[in-house]
Amino acid sequence: MSSQDNTGIPLTHAPDGKGYKLLELPPELLALLESDDPPVLKLESSPVSAVVKHGGQTWGLRQKNTSNALILLAPAPASSSSSSEHASDPATQPGATELKAISTIHESVELLLDTTGETAKPIARGKWHEKFARTR
């Protein structure tokens, strides 16, 4: 039987206390932002939701909840508090790194192109969803 010398990369849970939101950009807006001359976008409020504007285009922001969490990881120096039984572990040697789970995201914000000239309206999904969404 072969021995396994690679113990992997240590992973710890270390929330940083910052609130993160994942922003889903439509392909046409992403192309504009990645161009050599990216535009200035305006974020404005509306009676229903916030909107992003550029020129004659308007995108409404809408929150989406998901059952699949996204875990944000950040590299960090490996902890120096290793036990003597793991002293030969390459992951605990000086200069080694570990990963820290700094946040878990359960919702994202999507931008919907407004072609009607009105702001994006929330989708009614029943009383339970409306009650739950108000507390988020």
C-alpha positions as CSV (number, residue, x, y, z in Angstrom):
1,M,0.0,0.0,0.0
2,S,1.4,3.4,-0.9
3,S,1.8,6.1,1.7
4,Q,0.2,9.5,1.2
5,D,2.8,12.3,1.7
6,N,0.4,15.1,0.6
7,T,-1.8,16.1,3.5
8,G,-3.6,18.8,1.5
9,I,-4.1,22.5,2.3
10,P,-5.4,23.3,5.8
11,L,-8.9,25.0,5.7
12,T,-10.2,27.0,8.7
13,H,-13.4,28.9,9.3
14,A,-12.5,32.6,9.9
15,P,-15.3,35.0,9.1
16,D,-14.0,38.5,8.6
17,G,-17.3,40.3,9.5
18,K,-17.8,42.0,6.2
19,G,-21.0,41.6,4.3
20,Y,-20.4,40.3,0.7
21,K,-22.9,40.2,-2.1
22,L,-22.4,38.4,-5.4
23,L,-23.4,40.6,-8.3
24,E,-24.5,38.8,-11.5
25,L,-23.8,41.0,-14.5
26,P,-25.5,40.6,-17.9
27,P,-23.0,39.8,-20.7
28,E,-23.6,43.1,-22.5
29,L,-22.8,45.1,-19.3
30,L,-19.8,43.0,-18.5
31,A,-18.4,43.6,-22.1
32,L,-18.8,47.3,-21.5
33,L,-17.0,47.2,-18.2
34,E,-14.1,45.1,-19.6
35,S,-13.6,47.4,-22.6
36,D,-10.6,49.8,-23.0
37,D,-12.9,52.7,-22.1
38,P,-15.3,51.5,-19.4
39,P,-18.4,53.7,-18.9
40,V,-19.4,55.4,-15.7
41,L,-22.5,53.7,-14.2
42,K,-25.0,55.5,-12.0
43,L,-26.8,53.7,-9.2
44,E,-30.2,55.3,-8.5
45,S,-33.2,54.4,-6.4
46,S,-36.7,53.8,-7.7
47,P,-40.0,53.2,-6.0
48,V,-39.6,49.4,-6.4
49,S,-35.8,48.7,-6.4
50,A,-32.4,50.2,-7.1
51,V,-31.4,50.6,-10.8
52,V,-28.1,50.9,-12.6
53,K,-28.0,53.4,-15.5
54,H,-25.6,54.0,-18.4
55,G,-26.6,56.1,-21.3
56,G,-30.1,55.1,-22.4
57,Q,-29.9,51.6,-20.7
58,T,-31.3,50.8,-17.3
59,W,-30.9,47.6,-15.3
60,G,-33.0,46.8,-12.3
61,L,-31.4,45.1,-9.3
62,R,-33.2,42.0,-7.9
63,Q,-32.1,39.8,-5.0
64,K,-32.1,36.0,-5.7
65,N,-31.8,33.4,-2.9
66,T,-30.2,30.1,-3.5
67,S,-29.9,26.8,-1.7
68,N,-26.3,26.4,-3.0
69,A,-24.0,28.5,-0.8
70,L,-20.9,30.1,-2.2
71,I,-18.0,30.0,0.2
72,L,-15.4,32.8,-0.2
73,L,-11.8,31.7,0.6
74,A,-8.7,33.8,1.3
75,P,-5.1,32.6,1.5
76,A,-3.4,33.1,4.9
77,P,-0.1,32.1,6.4
78,A,-0.3,28.6,8.0
79,S,-1.0,28.6,11.8
80,S,2.1,28.3,13.9
81,S,0.2,26.4,16.6
82,S,0.8,22.9,15.3
83,S,1.2,19.9,17.5
84,S,4.5,17.9,17.6
85,E,2.9,14.9,15.8
86,H,2.3,17.1,12.7
87,A,5.8,18.7,12.8
88,S,6.9,16.9,9.7
89,D,3.7,18.0,7.8
90,P,4.7,20.2,4.9
91,A,1.6,22.3,5.4
92,T,2.9,23.4,8.8
93,Q,6.4,24.4,7.7
94,P,7.4,28.1,7.6
95,G,6.2,29.8,4.5
96,A,3.3,27.4,4.0
97,T,-0.2,28.8,3.5
98,E,-3.7,27.7,4.4
99,L,-7.1,28.8,3.3
100,K,-9.6,30.6,5.4
101,A,-13.4,30.6,4.7
102,I,-14.1,34.2,5.2
103,S,-17.8,34.3,4.2
104,T,-20.7,32.2,3.0
105,I,-23.1,33.8,0.5
106,H,-26.6,32.5,0.2
107,E,-28.0,35.2,-2.1
108,S,-27.0,37.1,-5.1
109,V,-28.1,40.3,-6.9
110,E,-28.9,40.1,-10.5
111,L,-29.2,42.9,-13.0
112,L,-32.2,42.8,-15.4
113,L,-32.2,44.9,-18.5
114,D,-35.3,47.2,-18.5
115,T,-36.6,47.4,-22.0
116,T,-39.9,49.0,-21.1
117,G,-38.6,52.1,-19.5
118,E,-40.0,51.0,-16.1
119,T,-38.0,49.7,-13.3
120,A,-37.8,45.9,-12.6
121,K,-40.7,44.8,-10.5
122,P,-40.3,42.1,-7.9
123,I,-41.8,38.7,-8.8
124,A,-44.6,37.7,-6.4
125,R,-43.9,34.2,-5.1
126,G,-46.5,33.7,-2.4
127,K,-47.0,35.0,1.1
128,W,-44.2,32.9,2.8
129,H,-41.6,34.1,0.4
130,E,-42.7,37.8,0.8
131,K,-42.6,37.5,4.6
132,F,-39.1,35.8,4.5
133,A,-37.7,38.3,2.0
134,R,-38.7,41.3,4.1
135,T,-36.3,40.1,6.9
136,R,-33.3,39.7,4.6
